Amino acid sequence: MSKYVVKCPRCEEVQDPYALHCENDDALLRTEYSKKQIETSDMPGIWRYIDWLPVNGIIEEGTGRPVTYKSEGFAKELGLNDLNITFNGYWPEKGAFIRTCSFKDLESFPTMQRLIERDEERIMVVASAGNTARAFAHVASITGQKLLLIVPKNSMHRLWTTDDDTSSICTVTVEGDYYQAIAMAEKIAAKEGFVSEGGARNVARRDGMATVMLDAVLTTGSLPQHYFQAVGSGTGGISAWEASMRLLEDGRFGNNMPRLHLAQNLPCAPLYSLWTGIELTGRCPEEMHDDVLYNRKPPYSASGGVKDALDDTNGMIYGITNKEAEDAQKLFEETEGIDILPAPGVACAALIKAVETGEINADDSIVLNITGGGQKRLEEDFTTKQLDVGLTVSPEDPDAEKKILEKISEFFNEGGC
């Protein structure tokens, strides 16, 4: 029997293992692993969960992984007795070594490993608001895989790296938002010689993110009652749900499906609007505490998407203001002793709100996903540098695609943007 199959959860037909879509419907394809009880390996980083990753080999330099620990300071401030924090970032004192300081590393390494296993020579195209691009740039620097990053111009400050060799990475910025970057990337990825990383429909990305829940449960020994995370597309929430289903089937960690508590940053919160029916107005993403959480077209209603995950877990979505996020981020940093990125500050604010409204009780078991942190701590140990920008285009420019293709040809034929 093969290690895994990729199936459509709606029609239940087995698909090509590298497929992104079902021919029969819009469902998000899902992996089914032959090993129903996970065993951690002695491999480094994320690869300790290789039983439930859709890969056969590893990228040995990928030594970062989620690290779960029981909170004392933040938990005490909130009056919680069983708050477990899963930290995704750089905090060597806790054994956390994600060099990009973002849980997007959990997606990029298994995705890249699958490309390697396919002997893929096409240029991978990644659209990002910053953190995903940084993660894919890191793994591409390690492997030498040709990579085209397409990001909003205003997100370039997030495209830093600690790697010396970035010669396989060409970066294009778009004078627009994340969705416009995605649209441009889709046009380029559809052309010969390019391959898309797949976004939310890529099972390697989702199963990589699912290691957050795996780490939490294998560390604590049981499935939590509640799971908190800030989301843009909601894919991280879907991943936690899918991991929980596998852990329930495993049978050793209880029979409780964790309740998803997903958080978005007001006023730019499409998932919150879809879930609550509340229409929001504002300048997006300019008015956000963290614009990485803004995705205009999230996978909400697709089978196996965000709505299904929320329905199945009795979940909910919180709308968090900038001030709530800023205050929560500051409180977390003061009580836990590590800096975090703005997005997990939104998740911290949702947890505070859930305590205040009685959605959770003091003795409930809770996992809080800190999706990024330790950048200030990283800068004590490493020198960071910005990625070079090869080209900036306007989404309104009818020649934008042509200009990008010309720049890519120049970059990979002449050795630089």
C-alpha positions in Angstrom: 0.0 0.0 0.0 1.2 3.5 -0.8 2.0 5.9 2.0 -1.0 8.1 1.1 -3.7 8.8 -1.4 -5.3 12.1 -2.4 -9.1 12.0 -2.4 -12.0 14.3 -2.9 -14.0 14.5 0.4 -17.1 15.2 -1.6 -17.2 12.5 -4.4 -14.6 10.3 -2.6 -12.7 9.6 -5.8 -9.0 9.1 -5.6 -7.1 11.8 -7.5 -3.6 12.2 -8.9 -1.4 12.7 -5.9 -0.3 16.1 -7.2 -3.7 17.3 -8.3 -5.1 20.6 -7.1 -8.7 20.2 -8.2 -11.3 17.4 -8.4 -12.8 17.1 -11.9 -16.2 16.6 -10.4 -16.6 19.5 -7.9 -15.0 22.4 -6.2 -13.9 20.4 -3.0 -10.4 20.9 -1.5 -8.7 17.6 -2.0 -7.4 15.8 1.1 -4.7 13.3 1.9 -5.5 10.0 3.5 -2.5 8.3 5.1 -2.1 4.5 5.3 -0.6 4.8 8.8 -3.6 5.7 11.0 -1.5 6.1 14.2 1.2 8.7 13.9 4.7 7.9 15.3 7.2 10.7 15.6 10.5 10.1 13.8 14.0 11.1 14.9 14.4 13.4 11.9 15.0 17.1 12.4 12.3 19.8 12.5 9.0 19.4 10.8 10.1 16.0 9.4 9.5 14.4 12.8 5.9 14.2 11.6 6.8 12.7 8.2 4.2 9.9 8.8 1.5 12.5 8.0 3.3 14.6 5.4 2.8 13.8 1.7 6.5 13.4 1.0 8.9 10.5 0.9 12.2 12.3 1.6 13.3 15.4 3.5 15.2 18.6 3.0 17.7 18.2 5.9 18.3 21.9 6.4 14.6 22.3 7.3 15.1 22.2 11.0 12.3 24.5 12.1 9.1 23.2 13.6 6.3 24.2 15.9 7.2 24.1 19.6 4.4 23.7 22.2 4.7 24.7 25.8 2.4 25.4 28.7 1.9 29.1 29.3 2.4 30.7 32.7 2.5 34.4 32.3 -0.1 35.0 29.6 -2.3 32.3 31.1 -2.1 33.9 34.6 -3.1 37.3 33.1 -6.2 35.7 31.5 -7.1 33.4 34.5 -6.6 30.3 32.4 -5.2 27.0 33.9 -4.5 25.0 30.8 -3.3 27.3 28.0 -0.8 25.8 25.7 1.1 28.0 23.2 2.4 26.5 20.0 5.1 28.9 18.9 6.2 29.2 15.3 9.3 31.3 15.1 12.8 31.8 16.4 13.3 31.2 20.1 16.3 29.0 20.6 15.8 29.0 24.4 12.5 27.1 23.7 13.9 24.9 21.0 12.3 27.0 18.2 14.4 27.5 15.2 12.2 28.7 12.3 14.6 31.1 10.6 11.8 33.1 8.8 10.0 33.6 12.1 6.7 32.5 10.5 4.7 29.2 10.4 4.7 29.6 6.6 7.9 27.6 6.7 5.7 24.6 7.6 4.1 24.9 4.2 7.1 25.7 2.1 9.4 22.8 3.0 7.0 19.9 2.2 5.8 21.8 -1.0 9.4 22.1 -2.1 10.2 18.5 -1.2 7.3 17.3 -3.5 8.8 19.3 -6.4 12.1 17.7 -5.8 10.5 14.2 -5.8 8.9 15.0 -9.1 12.2 16.2 -10.6 10.4 19.5 -11.3 12.4 21.9 -13.4 9.8 24.5 -14.1 9.9 27.8 -12.3 7.7 27.8 -9.2 5.4 30.8 -8.9 4.4 32.1 -5.4 2.0 35.0 -4.6 2.3 36.3 -1.2 1.6 39.3 1.1 5.1 38.7 2.6 5.5 35.8 5.0 4.8 33.0 2.5 7.2 34.6 0.1 9.9 34.8 2.8 9.4 31.1 3.6 9.6 30.0 0.0 12.6 32.2 -0.6 14.3 30.5 2.3 13.8 27.0 1.1 14.6 28.0 -2.5 17.9 29.4 -1.3 18.7 26.0 0.3 17.6 23.9 -2.7 18.4 26.2 -5.7 14.9 25.7 -7.0 14.0 28.5 -9.5 11.4 30.7 -7.8 9.3 33.7 -9.0 7.8 35.7 -6.1 4.9 38.1 -6.9 4.0 40.3 -3.9 2.2 43.6 -3.3 4.7 46.5 -3.5 3.7 47.6 0.1 4.7 44.2 1.4 8.3 44.3 0.4 9.5 45.1 3.9 8.6 41.6 4.9 10.9 40.0 2.2 14.1 39.7 4.2 16.3 36.7 4.5 19.2 35.3 6.5 20.4 33.3 3.5 23.5 34.3 1.5 22.6 32.8 -1.9 19.4 34.1 -3.4 20.4 33.7 -7.0 17.5 31.4 -7.8 14.9 33.9 -6.7 13.3 36.6 -8.9 11.0 39.0 -7.1 8.3 41.1 -8.9 6.1 43.6 -7.0 2.6 44.6 -8.0 1.1 48.1 -7.3 -2.0 46.6 -5.7 -3.1 44.3 -2.9 -2.6 40.6 -2.2 -5.5 39.5 -4.4 -4.1 41.4 -7.4 -0.7 39.7 -6.8 -2.5 36.3 -6.7 -4.3 37.1 -10.0 -1.0 38.1 -11.7 0.7 35.0 -10.4 -2.1 32.7 -11.7 -1.6 34.2 -15.2 2.1 33.6 -15.1 1.8 30.1 -13.6 -0.5 29.0 -16.4 2.2 29.5 -19.0 4.6 26.9 -20.2 7.7 26.6 -18.0 6.0 27.6 -14.8 4.3 25.7 -12.0 2.0 27.1 -9.2 2.6 26.2 -5.6 -1.1 25.7 -5.3 -2.3 27.9 -2.4 -5.0 26.5 -0.2 -5.6 23.6 -2.6 -2.0 22.3 -2.1 -2.2 19.3 0.3 1.5 19.7 1.1 0.9 23.2 2.4 -2.1 22.3 4.5 -0.5 19.1 5.9 2.6 21.2 6.7 0.5 23.7 8.7 -1.4 20.8 10.3 1.8 20.0 12.2 0.9 22.8 14.6 -2.0 20.7 15.9 0.1 17.5 15.7 2.8 19.1 17.9 0.3 20.5 20.4 -1.5 17.2 20.8 1.6 15.0 20.9 3.1 17.4 23.4 0.1 17.5 25.8 -1.2 14.0 25.1 -4.7 15.0 24.2 -6.8 17.0 21.8 -7.6 20.4 23.1 -11.1 21.8 23.6 -10.3 25.0 21.8 -7.9 26.2 19.1 -7.2 29.9 18.5 -5.5 31.3 15.3 -5.5 34.5 13.3 -6.3 33.9 9.7 -6.3 35.5 6.3 -7.5 32.8 3.9 -8.5 30.5 6.7 -6.3 27.7 5.4 -4.6 27.4 8.8 -7.9 26.7 10.4 -8.8 24.1 7.8 -5.4 22.4 8.4 -6.0 22.3 12.2 -9.4 20.7 11.5 -8.0 18.1 9.1 -5.3 17.2 11.6 -7.9 16.9 14.3 -9.8 14.4 12.2 -6.7 12.3 11.8 -5.9 12.4 15.5 -9.5 11.4 16.4 -9.1 8.4 14.0 -5.7 7.7 15.7 -7.7 6.9 18.8 -5.1 7.7 21.5 -5.8 11.4 22.2 -9.4 11.5 23.2 -12.7 11.8 21.3 -13.0 15.6 21.4 -13.1 17.6 18.2 -11.4 21.0 19.0 -13.5 24.0 18.6 -12.0 26.4 16.0 -11.7 30.1 17.1 -10.5 32.0 14.1 -9.7 35.7 14.2 -9.6 38.4 11.6 -8.5 42.0 11.7 -11.3 44.6 11.3 -12.3 46.3 9.1 -10.7 44.1 6.4 -12.2 40.8 7.4 -13.9 38.9 4.5 -14.3 35.6 6.4 -15.8 37.4 9.4 -18.3 39.1 7.1 -19.2 35.9 5.4 -19.7 34.1 8.7 -21.6 36.8 10.5 -23.4 38.5 7.6 -22.0 41.8 8.8 -20.9 44.1 6.1 -17.7 46.0 6.7 -16.4 49.2 5.2 -12.9 50.6 5.3 -9.8 51.2 3.4 -8.2 47.8 2.9 -5.6 46.8 3.6 -4.3 50.3 4.7 -6.4 50.3 7.9 -5.1 47.0 9.3 -2.9 46.1 12.2 -1.4 43.4 9.9 -2.4 43.3 6.2 -1.0 39.7 5.8 -4.5 38.8 7.2 -6.3 40.3 4.2 -7.4 37.9 1.5 -10.3 39.1 -0.7 -11.1 35.6 -2.0 -10.7 33.0 0.8 -11.8 29.3 0.4 -14.9 29.8 2.4 -17.8 27.9 0.8 -15.8 25.2 -1.1 -16.4 21.6 0.2 -13.9 21.1 2.9 -13.3 24.8 3.2 -13.6 27.3 6.0 -17.4 27.1 6.5 -17.3 23.3 6.7 -14.5 23.5 9.2 -16.4 25.9 11.4 -19.7 24.0 11.1 -18.0 20.7 12.0 -16.2 22.1 15.0 -19.0 24.5 16.3 -16.4 27.2 15.6 -16.6 30.9 15.3 -14.8 33.9 13.9 -13.9 37.0 15.8 -13.5 40.5 14.5 -10.6 42.2 16.2 -9.9 46.0 16.1 -6.4 47.4 15.7 -6.3 48.6 19.3 -7.4 45.2 20.6 -4.7 43.5 18.6 -2.0 46.0 19.6 -2.8 45.7 23.3 -3.0 41.9 23.1 0.4 41.7 21.3 2.0 43.9 23.9 0.5 41.9 26.8 1.7 38.6 25.3 5.2 39.9 24.8 5.4 41.3 28.3 4.1 38.1 30.0 5.8 35.5 27.8 9.1 37.2 27.2 9.4 36.9 23.4 8.4 39.3 20.5 5.7 38.2 18.1 4.5 39.3 14.7 1.4 41.5 14.5 -0.9 38.7 13.1 -0.7 36.5 16.2 -1.5 39.6 18.2 -4.9 39.3 16.6 -5.2 35.7 17.8 -4.2 36.8 21.3 -7.0 39.4 21.3 -9.5 36.8 20.2 -8.5 34.6 23.2 -8.9 37.6 25.5 -12.3 38.3 24.0 -13.4 34.7 24.4 -12.5 34.8 28.1 -14.3 38.1 28.6 -17.5 36.8 26.9 -17.5 33.4 28.6 -16.9 31.4 25.4 -14.2 29.5 27.3 -13.9 28.5 30.9 -10.8 28.8 33.2 -10.2 25.1 33.2 -10.7 24.4 29.5 -7.8 23.0 27.5 -6.7 25.6 24.9 -4.1 25.8 22.1 -3.0 29.2 20.9 -1.2 29.2 17.6 1.4 32.0 17.6 1.9 32.0 13.9 5.1 34.1 13.9 7.5 35.5 16.3 11.1 35.9 17.5 12.2 38.3 14.8 14.0 40.6 17.3 15.5 37.5 18.9 16.7 36.3 15.5 18.4 39.6 14.8 20.6 39.0 17.8 22.0 35.9 16.1 21.8 36.6 12.4 22.2 39.4 9.9 19.1 39.9 7.7 19.0 41.5 4.3 16.2 42.5 1.9 15.5 40.6 -1.3 16.2 42.5 -4.4 13.2 43.6 -6.5 13.6 42.9 -10.2 10.5 44.6 -11.5 7.4 46.5 -10.4 4.2 46.3 -12.5 0.7 47.7 -12.4 -2.2 45.3 -12.6 -3.8 47.8 -15.0 -0.9 47.6 -17.4 -1.9 45.4 -20.4 1.7 44.6 -21.0 2.4 43.5 -17.4 2.6 39.8 -18.2 4.9 40.4 -21.1 7.2 42.5 -18.9 7.3 39.9 -16.2 8.1 37.1 -18.7 10.9 39.3 -20.2 12.4 40.0 -16.8 12.3 36.3 -15.8 14.1 35.3 -19.1 16.7 38.0 -18.5 17.1 36.9 -14.8 17.6 33.2 -15.3 19.6 33.6 -18.5 21.9 36.4 -17.4 22.0 35.6 -13.6 20.1 38.4 -11.8 17.3 40.8 -11.7 
